[in-house]
Amino acid sequence: MELAAKTGTVGDEIGNRDIWLAAYNQAYSAVVWMGFDSSENGELLPPDIGGGSYPAELLKRVFREIYRDKTPPHFTIPSSVIRVQLDKTTLERTHEAVLAGLLTPQNAKVAEYFVRGSEPHTVTDYWQIPAPPTDLIAKRSVDGIEVTFTPLSDAMQYRLYREDETGYSILLATVSGSSFPIRYLDPFPSLGGRYAYYVVPVHPELLTNGAPTVGQPSKKAYIIVRNIANLL
């Protein structure tokens, strides 16, 4: 049966003096209290006994007896209250209440009730195909090719690749857990030629066919390497 209830416990690590439970439905309200008026004489309940234990068990039996031969009522949501699905991940990460989106996994949704008109209208931007950085730069330095870019989210992964003239790419680094500018130093390629650097964003929690979702790669930053002497 449907019951609304609130527990209460007063005490410390030695023991509890007061434990209670208040419960109600549309027809009945009931409260059970157990404990001692005073703890002056060391009269305490065990510390592991709270409002959700014996008071809850007693009230459960009371309501079962009340409705032994009849159907208990159901709670109905008034028109002034609305139920929405929130994005649990954003709620836990930033403590911001935003709506779940089309790509939000079922296990990342949580239902919440709001007074109609006060519910959030912003949809989460966490569960979406990740976007690549827009400020990727590759430039020469004394020690090699310096590649810099800024991750758009500390929750995403960013895979930095180097591509040679044949179109072959090699993974240089995977960056995660940061939204600050990243600097990566790539030692001089062993052969001269035209090289391209680019970043592929990956959402590690948003799965596509069981694998992390990969976004579109960033624009490529090109560097021409003739020989080490020219670079120096």
C-alpha distance (Angstrom), angle and dihedral (degrees) to the residues before:
residue distance angle dihedral
M1 . . .
E2 3.78 . .
L3 3.80 115.8 .
A4 3.78 133.1 163.8
A5 3.80 112.0 -142.7
K6 3.78 142.8 171.7
T7 3.77 125.4 -162.3
G8 3.78 126.9 -148.4
T9 3.80 131.9 -165.3
V10 3.82 130.5 176.2
G11 3.79 121.8 -172.3
D12 3.79 144.8 71.2
E13 3.79 140.9 -111.1
I14 3.81 90.6 -63.0
G15 3.78 95.5 56.6
N16 3.80 147.1 -57.6
R17 3.80 124.9 -89.5
D18 3.82 99.5 -172.7
I19 3.79 131.5 29.8
W20 3.78 125.7 169.7
L21 3.76 146.9 156.3
A22 3.81 128.8 -151.7
A23 3.81 115.8 -162.0
Y24 3.78 136.1 171.4
N25 3.77 147.6 166.5
Q26 3.82 129.8 -173.9
A27 3.79 92.1 -72.3
Y28 3.81 109.2 32.9
S29 3.78 140.6 33.5
A30 3.80 121.2 -164.8
V31 3.79 138.1 173.9
V32 3.79 129.4 -165.9
W33 3.80 121.0 -165.2
M34 3.79 127.0 -176.1
G35 3.76 129.0 177.3
F36 3.78 144.1 66.6
D37 3.80 132.1 -53.7
S38 3.79 89.3 -137.5
S39 3.78 137.9 11.9
E40 3.80 94.9 -156.0
N41 3.79 91.4 112.6
G42 3.77 93.9 45.9
E43 3.78 93.5 -99.1
L44 3.79 104.9 155.4
L45 3.76 138.6 146.4
P46 3.79 117.9 -120.8
P47 3.84 112.4 -83.6
D48 3.81 92.0 -118.7
I49 3.82 92.3 59.2
G50 3.82 111.0 90.4
G51 3.77 141.4 155.3
G52 3.77 91.1 -78.8
S53 3.81 93.4 59.2
Y54 3.82 123.1 53.5
P55 3.84 97.8 2.0
A56 3.80 89.9 51.0
E57 3.80 92.1 47.7
L58 3.80 91.9 49.3
L59 3.80 94.3 49.1
K60 3.80 90.5 46.8
R61 3.80 89.5 57.6
V62 3.81 91.4 46.0
F63 3.80 93.4 54.2
R64 3.79 91.9 43.3
E65 3.79 88.5 55.7
I66 3.82 92.2 47.4
Y67 3.80 91.4 53.8
R68 3.78 98.5 34.8
D69 3.82 91.8 115.8
K70 3.80 102.1 23.0
T71 3.77 139.9 53.0
P72 3.82 116.0 -98.8
P73 3.80 117.4 -127.2
H74 3.79 123.8 -105.4
F75 3.78 126.7 -127.5
T76 3.78 112.9 -113.8
I77 3.80 124.9 -157.4
P78 3.81 111.2 -121.0
S79 3.78 118.6 -129.9
S80 3.81 89.2 -110.1
V81 3.81 91.4 64.8
I82 3.80 127.2 69.6
R83 3.81 129.8 -165.1
V84 3.81 117.5 -143.8
Q85 3.79 137.1 174.9
L86 3.80 113.0 -116.6
D87 3.78 128.6 -162.8
K88 3.79 103.0 -107.4
T89 3.81 94.0 -164.6
T90 3.80 94.1 57.4
L91 3.80 90.2 43.2
E92 3.79 91.1 55.9
R93 3.81 96.1 39.9
T94 3.82 100.9 45.6
H95 3.84 103.5 7.0
E96 3.79 88.0 -121.8
A97 3.80 120.9 138.1
V98 3.81 108.1 -134.3
L99 3.78 130.9 156.1
A100 3.78 121.8 -98.4
G101 3.79 113.4 -107.6
L102 3.79 134.6 -139.8
L103 3.81 91.6 -90.0
T104 3.80 96.7 43.4
P105 3.84 107.8 120.4
Q106 3.78 116.3 -120.7
N107 3.81 92.0 -116.1
A108 3.83 89.4 55.2
K109 3.81 94.1 57.7
V110 3.78 126.8 91.6
A111 3.80 127.1 -174.3
E112 3.80 118.7 -130.0
Y113 3.80 135.6 173.7
F114 3.79 125.9 -130.4
V115 3.76 136.4 179.2
R116 3.80 101.4 -100.1
G117 3.77 109.2 -93.9
S118 3.82 94.6 27.7
E119 3.82 96.4 73.0
P120 3.83 118.2 113.0
H121 3.80 118.8 -99.6
T122 3.81 99.7 -172.3
V123 3.80 113.5 103.1
T124 3.80 118.8 -140.2
D125 3.78 117.1 -95.7
Y126 3.81 92.1 -163.7
W127 3.80 98.6 81.1
Q128 3.77 101.1 57.3
I129 3.78 137.9 98.5
P130 3.82 104.4 -73.7
A131 3.79 119.5 -111.0
P132 3.81 123.4 -135.8
P133 3.81 124.3 -117.5
T134 3.79 114.7 -89.9
D135 3.81 100.6 -154.4
L136 3.81 102.0 62.4
I137 3.83 111.5 152.6
A138 3.81 130.6 177.2
K139 3.78 120.2 -168.1
R140 3.76 139.4 161.3
S141 3.76 122.9 -98.4
V142 3.78 135.5 173.0
D143 3.79 92.8 -93.8
G144 3.78 101.3 38.3
I145 3.80 141.2 -67.3
E146 3.79 113.9 -23.5
V147 3.80 113.6 -149.4
T148 3.79 120.9 -170.1
F149 3.80 133.3 -179.9
T150 3.80 139.3 149.4
P151 3.83 120.0 -121.6
L152 3.80 112.9 -130.0
S153 3.82 93.9 -144.8
D154 3.78 135.5 18.1
A155 3.81 88.7 -141.5
M156 3.80 94.4 62.9
Q157 3.80 131.8 75.8
Y158 3.80 121.2 -126.7
R159 3.79 119.2 -158.7
L160 3.80 115.6 -158.3
Y161 3.81 115.8 -151.3
R162 3.79 136.1 -174.6
E163 3.80 117.9 -150.3
D164 3.82 124.7 -163.0
E165 3.79 129.3 -151.2
T166 3.80 92.5 -86.6
G167 3.81 91.5 58.5
Y168 3.80 93.7 -107.7
S169 3.81 112.5 142.8
I170 3.78 129.9 -158.8
L171 3.80 125.8 -164.0
L172 3.80 109.1 -120.7
A173 3.81 102.6 176.4
T174 3.80 144.8 -13.8
V175 3.80 116.5 -140.2
S176 3.82 124.5 -164.8
G177 3.78 139.8 153.7
S178 3.81 95.8 41.0
S179 3.78 138.7 93.8
F180 3.81 93.8 -179.6
P181 3.82 123.9 101.5
I182 3.80 112.6 -76.1
R183 3.82 124.5 -144.1
Y184 3.79 119.7 -164.2
L185 3.80 123.9 -179.1
D186 3.79 114.5 -150.7
P187 3.82 112.3 -164.6
F188 3.79 114.8 -125.8
P189 3.81 111.4 -73.0
S190 3.80 110.5 -111.4
L191 3.80 91.7 -123.4
G192 3.76 130.5 47.1
G193 3.77 122.0 -118.0
R194 3.76 143.3 93.3
Y195 3.79 115.6 -46.1
A196 3.78 131.3 -173.1
Y197 3.80 127.7 -155.3
Y198 3.80 122.7 -159.0
V199 3.81 140.2 161.7
V200 3.81 127.4 -132.1
P201 3.83 116.2 -158.4
V202 3.82 118.8 -142.2
H203 3.81 129.2 -167.5
P204 3.84 103.8 -146.7
E205 3.83 94.9 -165.3
L206 3.80 101.8 39.2
L207 3.78 104.5 81.0
T208 3.79 127.5 -156.2
N209 3.80 113.6 -170.2
G210 3.78 87.7 -16.1
A211 3.81 95.5 -53.2
P212 3.82 131.3 97.7
T213 3.80 111.8 -85.7
V214 3.79 114.7 -105.0
G215 3.80 120.5 -150.7
Q216 3.76 131.0 -152.6
P217 3.83 115.9 -69.1
S218 3.77 120.6 -108.2
K219 3.77 123.6 -106.8
K220 3.78 110.5 -77.7
A221 3.78 123.6 -107.4
Y222 3.82 111.0 -147.4
I223 3.78 128.9 -148.8
I224 3.82 126.9 -178.9
V225 3.79 114.0 -146.7
R226 3.79 114.2 -167.9
N227 3.75 100.3 167.1
I228 3.75 139.1 -37.4
A229 3.80 92.3 -101.7
N230 3.80 91.2 59.6
L231 3.78 91.0 49.2
L232 3.77 91.7 51.7
